[in-house]
């Protein structure tokens, strides 16, 4: 009869090759190979026994924390590895850990935009605590892990500890944006630690989720997300006032409970990032979802390995690039330039112009563009660092002007290479 020990003996080799295989996948493999039906919990317990055999006891993992820290510090100067512990009688009990590798710190400062999405996810192994992360974005809008760590529950003390170490690692670069959900612990920690003018954004997806629990109606479905996404304050005010007229109570609730930035029109132009959600942190959580069941120090080291592999892959890609701006940016701008119809250009002094046209409902619009200052009254160019369609139309009307010359430096190949050279 198949029991957990039978399962252990048969899955141990599979787990040596890949310790992140989950119980569901193991159950399927065993049932297909041996033509039997197995209980999920028998497979789960068998996997745990096999992991103990391969990686050692869970309890021993915590004892390896300081050895892990010492080895990282010995091999990587400029890294930050912090461990906190509690004393229980004469024994020391592991409490939390923070890791910021030197290539990640340097890559963020030298090659990424000053934007960090911060979130945590629950571990799925025996130590069911939180894995926190701070994730940046490179010129390709791909995630760039900067720091990660583990702690207990999402209290203001634990988040404060994580944020303090993060601030030690990255400092406070000009235009720094920190995006979080609406959790009280993380909210207080960001406010207390980053006191020198950081732009604190709040994830619109979490805001909307909380909002829907209390208020309903088509007026919110039609206007709340559009209010968050528009680049111009007058359009934001239009959507906002429609909702406020319909339900002053609902908008009062937002003002009282969601005080951080959630609308694009209020974002600064320094970060060149227009994200209204914290999805980049969710990308990281999904990236390490199979590792979350590992013993803690094995988890921390496996994440280090995955980051190492990711930096290598992208460094190899960067070495093949030799133009000024990342190819996908140029490709996207060229595609937009071919699709512009119905635009009228009225040029002024220098490279300025008024661009006008009509929307699909025949409502007229017009915007002022200044190529030298890289501005458009639609506000999209200033916030994203990429020419809007109005600017593209004007640039293409001049002979000798190239679209890539009007792209912000954060999308340059030199910055992309700097992000991954460590």
C-alpha positions in Angstrom: 0.0 0.0 0.0 1.4 3.4 -1.0 2.1 5.7 2.0 4.2 8.8 2.5 7.4 6.8 2.8 6.7 5.0 -0.4 6.1 8.4 -2.1 9.4 9.7 -0.5 11.5 6.9 -2.0 10.0 7.5 -5.5 10.1 11.3 -5.7 13.4 12.0 -4.1 15.3 11.8 -7.5 12.8 14.1 -9.2 13.2 16.6 -6.3 17.0 16.4 -6.5 16.7 17.7 -10.1 14.0 20.3 -9.3 13.1 20.8 -5.6 10.3 23.3 -6.6 8.0 20.6 -8.1 4.7 20.9 -6.3 2.6 18.1 -4.7 0.0 18.3 -7.5 2.6 17.8 -10.2 4.2 15.0 -8.3 0.8 13.3 -7.7 0.1 13.4 -11.4 3.6 11.9 -12.3 3.3 9.1 -9.8 -0.3 8.2 -10.8 0.7 8.1 -14.5 3.9 6.0 -13.9 2.5 3.5 -11.4 -1.2 3.5 -12.5 -2.5 4.1 -9.0 -4.7 6.7 -7.2 -3.0 8.7 -4.5 -4.2 11.1 -1.8 -2.9 14.6 -2.2 -1.8 14.7 1.5 0.1 11.4 1.2 2.0 13.0 -1.7 2.4 16.2 0.2 3.9 14.5 3.3 6.1 12.3 1.1 7.5 15.3 -0.6 8.2 17.0 2.7 10.1 13.8 3.8 12.1 13.8 0.5 12.9 17.5 0.9 14.2 16.8 4.4 16.4 14.1 3.0 17.8 16.3 0.2 18.1 19.7 1.8 18.2 18.8 5.5 15.7 19.5 8.3 13.6 22.6 8.1 14.9 23.6 11.6 18.5 23.3 10.4 17.8 25.8 7.6 17.5 28.7 10.0 20.9 27.7 11.5 22.5 28.2 8.1 21.3 31.9 7.9 24.5 33.3 9.2 26.7 31.1 7.0 24.7 32.3 4.0 25.2 35.9 5.1 28.9 35.4 5.6 29.4 33.8 2.2 27.5 36.5 0.4 29.5 39.2 2.2 32.8 37.4 1.4 32.0 37.1 -2.3 30.1 40.3 -3.0 31.4 43.6 -1.6 28.8 46.3 -1.4 25.9 43.9 -0.8 23.5 44.3 2.1 22.5 41.1 4.0 20.7 41.7 7.3 19.4 39.1 9.8 17.2 39.7 12.8 16.6 37.2 15.5 14.8 36.8 18.9 16.1 35.3 22.1 13.9 32.6 23.6 15.5 31.7 26.9 19.1 30.7 26.0 18.2 30.0 22.4 18.3 32.3 19.4 15.3 32.1 17.1 15.4 33.3 13.5 13.0 36.2 12.9 13.7 38.0 9.5 16.2 38.5 6.7 16.9 41.1 4.1 19.1 40.7 0.9 20.1 43.3 -1.6 22.9 42.0 -3.9 25.5 44.5 -5.2 24.7 44.0 -9.0 21.0 44.6 -8.2 21.8 47.8 -6.2 24.1 49.2 -8.9 21.8 48.1 -11.7 18.9 50.0 -10.2 20.9 53.1 -9.6 22.7 53.2 -13.0 20.2 51.6 -15.4 16.7 51.6 -14.2 14.1 54.3 -13.7 13.7 55.5 -10.0 10.6 53.4 -9.5 10.1 50.5 -7.0 7.0 48.3 -6.7 6.9 46.8 -3.2 4.8 43.9 -2.1 4.8 40.6 -0.2 3.5 37.1 -0.7 2.8 34.3 1.7 5.3 31.4 1.8 3.8 28.0 1.3 6.3 25.8 3.2 6.2 25.0 6.9 7.3 28.5 7.9 4.3 30.4 6.6 5.5 33.9 6.8 5.9 36.7 4.3 8.4 37.1 1.4 8.8 40.8 0.6 10.4 42.3 -2.5 11.3 45.7 -4.0 11.1 45.5 -7.8 12.3 48.1 -10.4 11.8 48.2 -14.1 14.3 48.4 -16.9 14.1 50.1 -20.3 12.1 47.2 -21.7 9.6 47.6 -18.9 10.7 44.2 -17.5 11.0 43.5 -13.8 14.4 44.1 -12.2 14.7 42.6 -8.7 16.4 45.1 -6.3 15.9 43.5 -2.8 14.0 40.8 -1.1 13.5 39.4 2.4 11.4 37.4 4.8 9.6 38.3 7.9 6.5 37.4 10.0 3.2 39.2 9.5 2.8 42.5 7.7 3.1 44.7 10.7 4.4 48.3 10.7 7.5 47.1 12.6 8.4 44.4 10.1 7.7 46.6 7.1 9.7 49.4 8.9 12.7 47.0 9.2 12.5 46.0 5.6 12.1 49.7 4.4 15.0 50.9 6.5 17.3 48.3 5.0 16.0 49.1 1.5 16.7 52.8 2.1 20.2 51.9 3.2 20.7 49.9 -0.1 19.3 52.4 -2.7 19.3 55.7 -0.9 16.9 58.3 -2.3 17.6 58.9 -6.0 16.0 62.0 -7.6 12.4 61.4 -8.4 12.1 58.1 -6.5 8.6 56.5 -6.7 7.5 53.8 -4.3 4.3 51.9 -5.3 2.5 49.8 -2.7 -1.0 48.5 -1.9 -3.1 50.1 0.8 -1.8 48.0 3.7 -1.5 50.0 6.9 1.9 48.5 7.9 3.6 49.2 4.6 1.9 52.6 4.4 3.3 53.8 7.7 6.7 52.3 7.0 7.1 54.2 3.7 6.1 57.4 5.4 8.4 57.0 8.3 11.5 55.8 6.5 11.4 57.8 3.2 10.9 61.2 4.6 12.6 63.3 1.9 9.9 63.7 -0.7 9.5 60.3 -2.2 6.5 59.9 -4.5 4.3 57.4 -2.8 1.8 55.8 -5.3 -1.0 53.5 -4.4 -2.0 50.5 -6.5 -5.2 51.3 -8.3 -6.2 47.6 -8.6 -6.2 47.3 -4.8 -8.0 50.7 -4.4 -10.7 49.6 -6.8 -11.0 46.2 -5.1 -11.6 47.9 -1.7 -13.9 50.4 -3.2 -16.2 47.8 -4.8 -16.8 46.2 -1.4 -18.5 49.3 -0.2 -19.9 51.2 -3.3 -21.6 50.0 -6.5 -23.0 51.5 -9.6 -22.4 52.0 -13.3 -21.1 55.6 -12.7 -18.1 54.1 -10.9 -17.5 51.4 -13.5 -17.4 54.1 -16.2 -15.4 56.7 -14.5 -13.1 55.4 -11.7 -10.5 53.6 -13.8 -10.6 56.3 -16.6 -10.0 58.9 -13.9 -6.8 57.0 -12.8 -5.5 56.5 -16.4 -5.9 60.0 -18.0 -2.8 62.2 -18.2 -4.6 65.5 -18.1 -6.0 67.0 -14.9 -9.0 68.5 -16.6 -10.1 65.0 -17.8 -9.5 63.6 -14.4 -11.7 66.4 -12.9 -14.4 65.6 -15.4 -14.6 61.9 -14.4 -14.1 62.7 -10.7 -16.9 65.3 -10.6 -19.3 62.9 -12.3 -18.7 60.4 -9.5 -18.8 63.0 -6.8 -22.1 64.4 -8.0 -23.6 60.9 -8.0 -22.2 59.9 -4.6 -20.3 62.4 -2.4 -20.0 59.7 0.2 -18.1 57.4 -2.0 -15.5 60.0 -3.1 -15.2 61.1 0.6 -14.3 57.5 1.4 -11.5 57.6 -1.2 -10.2 60.9 0.0 -10.2 59.7 3.6 -8.7 56.2 3.1 -6.5 56.5 0.0 -4.4 59.5 0.4 -1.5 58.5 -1.8 -1.2 59.1 -5.6 -3.4 56.8 -7.7 -4.1 59.1 -10.8 -1.6 59.6 -13.6 -2.3 63.3 -14.0 -0.7 63.9 -10.6 2.4 61.8 -11.2 5.7 63.6 -11.3 7.6 63.7 -14.6 10.9 62.5 -13.1 10.4 58.7 -13.0 9.1 58.4 -16.6 6.8 55.6 -15.4 3.1 55.9 -15.7 2.1 52.7 -13.9 -1.2 53.0 -11.9 -0.9 49.5 -10.5 1.7 47.6 -8.6 1.7 44.7 -11.1 5.5 44.6 -11.5 5.7 43.3 -7.9 3.1 40.7 -8.7 5.3 39.6 -11.7 8.1 38.8 -9.2 5.7 36.9 -6.9 4.6 34.8 -9.9 8.2 34.3 -10.9 9.2 32.7 -7.6 5.8 31.0 -6.9 7.3 27.4 -7.2 10.2 28.3 -4.8 8.0 29.5 -2.0 7.7 26.1 -0.5 11.5 25.7 0.1 13.2 26.0 3.5 13.9 29.7 4.1 17.7 29.8 3.4 17.3 27.6 0.4 14.6 29.9 -0.8 16.8 33.0 -0.4 19.7 31.3 -2.2 17.4 30.0 -5.0 16.2 33.6 -5.6 19.8 34.7 -5.8 20.4 32.0 -8.4 17.4 33.1 -10.4 18.5 36.7 -10.3 22.0 35.7 -11.4 20.6 33.8 -14.4 18.2 36.6 -15.3 21.0 39.2 -15.3 23.2 37.0 -17.4 20.5 36.5 -20.0 19.8 40.2 -20.3 23.5 41.1 -20.2 24.0 38.8 -23.2 21.1 40.5 -25.0 22.5 44.0 -24.2 25.9 43.1 -25.7 24.2 42.5 -29.1 22.7 46.0 -29.1 24.6 48.9 -30.7 22.1 51.6 -31.6 21.1 54.6 -29.4 17.6 53.6 -28.2 16.2 50.2 -27.4 14.9 48.6 -30.6 11.4 47.8 -29.3 10.9 51.5 -28.5 11.9 52.6 -32.0 9.7 49.9 -33.5 6.7 51.0 -31.5 7.2 54.7 -32.3 7.6 53.9 -36.0 4.4 51.9 -35.9 2.5 54.8 -34.4 3.9 57.2 -37.0 2.4 55.1 -39.8 -1.1 55.1 -38.2 -1.6 58.8 -37.8 -4.5 60.3 -39.9 -6.7 63.3 -39.6 -4.0 65.5 -37.8 -3.6 69.1 -38.7 -0.3 70.9 -37.9 0.0 74.7 -37.4 3.6 75.4 -36.8 5.0 78.3 -34.7 8.4 79.7 -33.8 11.1 77.1 -33.6 10.0 73.5 -33.3 6.6 74.4 -31.8 3.2 73.8 -33.2 -0.5 73.4 -32.5 -1.8 69.9 -33.5 -5.5 69.5 -33.9 -8.1 67.0 -35.0 -11.4 65.4 -34.0 -12.3 62.4 -31.9 -14.4 59.6 -33.2 -17.6 61.4 -32.0 -16.4 64.4 -34.0 -15.5 66.4 -30.9 -12.6 68.7 -31.8 -9.3 68.6 -29.9 -6.0 70.5 -30.1 -2.6 70.4 -28.3 0.5 72.5 -28.2 3.8 70.7 -28.8 7.3 72.0 -28.1 10.0 69.7 -29.4 12.9 71.6 -27.8 11.3 71.3 -24.3 9.9 67.8 -25.1 6.4 68.8 -23.9 2.8 68.4 -25.1 -0.3 69.7 -23.4 -1.7 66.1 -23.4 1.0 65.5 -20.7 1.8 62.0 -21.9 5.2 62.8 -23.2 6.3 64.4 -20.0 5.2 61.5 -17.8 6.4 58.6 -19.9 9.5 60.0 -21.6 8.2 58.8 -25.0 6.8 61.1 -27.7 3.0 61.1 -27.8 1.2 60.8 -31.1 0.9 64.6 -31.3 4.7 65.0 -31.0 5.3 62.1 -33.4 3.2 63.8 -36.0 5.2 67.0 -35.7 8.6 65.3 -35.6 7.7 63.4 -38.8 6.7 66.6 -40.5 10.3 67.9 -40.4 12.9 66.5 -42.8 16.0 65.3 -40.9 14.4 64.8 -37.5 14.6 61.3 -36.0 12.0 60.0 -33.5 14.7 58.3 -31.3 16.3 61.7 -30.7 13.2 62.6 -28.7 13.1 59.6 -26.4 14.2 59.9 -22.8 17.6 58.6 -21.9 16.0 55.9 -19.6 15.2 54.0 -22.8 18.7 54.2 -24.1 20.8 51.1 -24.8 23.6 52.6 -22.6 21.3 52.7 -19.6 20.1 49.1 -20.4 23.6 47.9 -20.5 24.4 49.7 -17.2 21.5 47.9 -15.5 23.0 44.5 -16.3 26.7 44.9 -16.3 27.2 43.8 -12.7 
